[in-house]
Amino acid sequence: MEEGKRRVCVTGGTGFIGSWIIKRLLEDGYSVNTTVRSHAEHMKDVSFLANLPGASQRLQILNADLSYPESFKEAIEGCMGVFHVATPFDFEEKETEEIVTKRSIDGALGILKACLTSKTVKRVVYTSSAAAVSATCKEDEVRDESSWSDVDSLRTLKIFGWSYAISKTLTEKAVLEFGEQNGLDVVTLIPTIVNGSFICPKLPGSVGSSLYFLLDEKDPLRYLQAPMVHVDDVARAHIFLLEHPNPGGRYVCSSCLASIEKALAIVSAKYPELQMPTIDSLRESTSLKVPDLSSKKLIDAGYEFKYGLEEMLVDAIECCKEKGYL
């Protein structure tokens, strides 16, 4: 694919991860179709995508919606690869879990069917979530691709984000099963909490959670420990799996286990002017420890992470300052 890289599709292109994947693809010489929702209430300013280097020649922005899976057909036609990043978010639980999950699964399977119909798509990379692996795990367990979040426990416990965790778990299982049953090459990438710079206008929820001690002490994901990964590593991992000669199944994408002690130490040293709570006050107000996930399978396949916790935090803070969030 090095000479005249072909066209690929990225669903959910206005989001944190989707937009960074597009940025990386354009830098790597790909032509890109991306999808945005067309309903008036979801219309977004896409100028930040249209203004990316290479976008005027090699980026097409098309309308599509997971509620209408057939709407993705035009964006997928003629593509050799598809990154399915779009996903329903409803942390406020405005809709029932069943509705959110059905939209997620039906949308994903509709996209996969369009990939089969296209006759050109060689591989689909589906963006899953750590919520599909470790949402019901104990804090001291290190999990990998063999683990799945327990849907029944999620429905019983109703922890924060339980509806999202169920939809991601069941959708990932559905796309892998569809691929196996229909001879479609499907792989899934499982990012942990995504941090770092962002080109989308809105503050990404995961960046807000990563910097809760600076931005919003009421964030529901006030962690004492949590696995994290830089958005650029996530985007590069997506492209790595598209280009890999023979990937298979699920791949965890996480570069480090962050602790609030490490995060505070790094930020205090780099930004002494910023006001932050004390570590003791944070320990008193939260006990959340998110289980770690191992990226051994991805690393063994030949992938190399570029960013550690310091780069993630500094990039996120600089971006937040630039965009007026700090």
N, C-alpha and C positions, 0 to 999 in steps of 0.2 A: 504493500500500500504506500510505500515511500514516494513513488512517482505519481503525481496527480492523485492525491488521496481522494477517496470517494465521499459521497454524501451520507450523513448520518442524521438521525432525528433525536432530539432531546425534549421529552415532555416536561412540563413545569418549568419552563425556561426563565421565568421571572423570580423564582425562588433562590434562596441562598446557595444551595448546592448546584441546582440546575444552571444558574447564571455563570457560576465559576467553571463548570464543565464546558459551557459554550466558549467562554474566554480561552480556556486551554485548547479546545479543539481548533478554534480559529488560529491560535498561535502555532499549532502543529500542522496547519495546512489543510484541514478538513473543510468541506462545505457542510453547512448545518441548516436543518429545518428545526424550528422549535415551535411549541404550542403555548398559547395563552387562552384563558377563558374569555368568551365573548360577551357574557351577560353584563349589563350595565353596572350592576353592583360590584362586579369583579374586575372591571376595566382598570388597567394599570398603565402608568407611564412606562413605555418600553424603550425610551430614548437611551437609557443606559446600556441596553443591549445593541441598539442600532448604531451607537457611537463607538463600539468596540473596534480595535484595529482589525481590518479585514472584513468587518460586518457588511459594509456596503456592497462588496463583491460576492461574499460567500455565506450570508445569513438570510434566511427567509423566516419571517414570523407569521404563523398561521393560527387561526382560531380553532380550538377544540376543547371539549369538556368531558370529564370522566363520567358524568351522568348520561352522556350520549357517545358511547364508545365508537360508533361508526364515524364520528366526526374526526377521528385521527387518521382515517384512510389516506387523505390527501397528503398529510405531513409525512407519512411512512412510505408512500409510493416512491420507488426509485432509490431508496436508501439501502445501504449495505449493512448498517448497524443501527440499533435503537437503544437509547438510554431512557428507561422508564423511571423518571424521578418524581413526577407529580403524584401527590397523595392527599386524601382528604384530612384536614386538621380540624378537630373540634374539641379542644381541651376544656372549653366551657360547657360541653355536653348539652348544646342546644338541640341536637338530634339524638335519637336513640342509637345505641351501639349497633343494633341490627341494620339500621339504615346506612350508617357510616361504613360498616364492613361490607355490605352488599354493593355499595357504590364503588368501593375500592377494588373488590374482587371482579365485579362485572366490567369495570373500566379496564383493569389489567388484562383480563382474558379477551376483551374486545380488541385491545391493542395487539395482543399476541395473534389473534385470528387475522388481523389486518397484515401482520408480518408474514404469516403463511401465505395469504392471498397475493402479496406483493411479488413473490418469487425472487426477490432481490435481497431480502434481509438474511444475512448469514449468522448473526448473533444478536441476542437481546441481553442487556445488562440491566437488571432490576435493582433499584435502590431500596434496600430493606432498612432495618433499624436495630440497634441493640435491644430495643423494646421487644423484639421478636425472639430474643435469645435469653435475656437475663432478668426480665421484669418480675419474675417470681423466685429468683435465686437468693440465697443467703449472701450477705455482704462479704464474707471471707472466701467465697468460692471464686475460682477463676474458670470461666466458661469459654467454650469454643463453638465451632460450627455444628457440633453434634448435639448441642442443647437447644431446646425450644421453650419459650415461655408457656406456662400452663394456663390455657384459656379458661378452664373451669375455675381455677383459683382466682384469676383476675376478675371473673364475674362475681365471685363471692366476696373478695376483699375490697374491690372497687378502690384501689390505690389511685393516686394522681396519674392521669393519663391512661387509665385502664382500657378505655374504649379504643384509643389509638393503638395501644399495644396489641389488643385482640385483632384489630383490622390489619396491622402489619404482619402479625404471625400467620393469620389465615390466608392473607393475600400472597405472602411469600411461598407458603406451601402449595397454593393453587397454581402459581406460575411455574414452579419447578415440576409439578405433576403434569401440567399441560405440555411443557417442553418435552418431557419423557414420553408422553403418550402420542405426541404428534410429530416427533422427529425434529423439533425446533431447538436450536442451540440456545439454552437459557442459563445464565449464571446470575447469582445475586451477590451484592456487596452490602455488608452490614457495618455502617459507621457507628461509632460511639458518639459522645457529645462533640459536635463540630464547632470549632473555634477558629479564630484568625480574622483576616481581613474580609470585607464584603463589598461587592459592587452594587448590590440591590439597594434601593433607597431606604427601605425600612430596616430597623434593627432586627436581625434574626433572633428568634427566641432562644436558640442554643447559645448564642454569644451573650445574650442577656443573662442566661443562667450561669454561664462560665464566669461572668464578671458581676455576679449578684452583690458581692461585697462592695462594689463601686457604684453600680447602677440602680439597684432596687433590692433592698433588704427583704422585701416581701415576696420575692420570687419563690414559686413553689418548689423549685429544685435547688434549694440551699444545701449544697453538698459539703460534707467533710472530706469525702474522697469520691472521685469519679474518673472513669477512663475518658480520655479526650484525644482528638485528632484534628490536625489543621485542615481547613477546607481545601487547600491546594493539594495536600496528600490524598484527600478523598477524590478530587477531580482526576488526579493523575492515576489513581488506582482504577477508576472506572475505565479510563482509556487503556490502561495496561491490560485489563481483562478483555476488552474488545479486541486488542491486538495479539493477545497470547495465542499460540498455536493450538493449545488443547486444554483450556481450563475446565473445571467441572464443579457444579454445585454451588455451595455457599462459601463466602470469604469474609471473615471479620476484618475490619479496617480500624485499628486503634493503635496509636503510637506510644501512649504512656498512661500510667495511672496517676492522676493529679490529686494532691492533697491540698486542703485549704492552707495548711502551714507553708507548703512550698509556694503556692500562689501568692500569699501575702508577702513572703520574703522576697520573691522576685519583683513584685510590683512596688514594694516599699523601697527597694534598692534603686529601681529604675525611675520611679516617680515619687520622690520624697514630698513633693508639693500636694499630692492627692490625699484627701481625707479618707481614712479607712477605719472600720471598726477593729477592735482588738481581737486577737485570736480567742481569748477567754470568753468574750461576749458572743462570738460566733459558736463556740462549743456549747455554750449555755442555751442558745436559741435553736440549734439544729442537731440532729443526730443522723442525718441521711448519709449513708455510705453505699454507693452504687458498686455492684460487683465488677471486677475486672474481666476483660475479654482478651483472649490471646489471638494475635495476628500471625502465629507461626505458619499457618497454611499459606497465607499470602506471601510472606517473606520467603518461604521455601520454594514458592513458584518463581521467585526472582525479583520480587518487588522490593524497593528500598524507600523507606520513609526519609523525608528531608528535614522535618521540623520537630523540635522538642517543645516542652511546655513554655519555656521562656519566649521562643519565637511566636507561639500561639498568642500568648497574653499581650506581648508588645504590639504585634500586628493588630490585634483586636482593639487595644486601647488607642493606638494611633488612628485607626479608622473611625472609632467612636468620637475622638476629638475632632477629626476632620469633618465629620458629618453632624457635629453639634450635640452628640449624646453625652459628652463629658465636658 
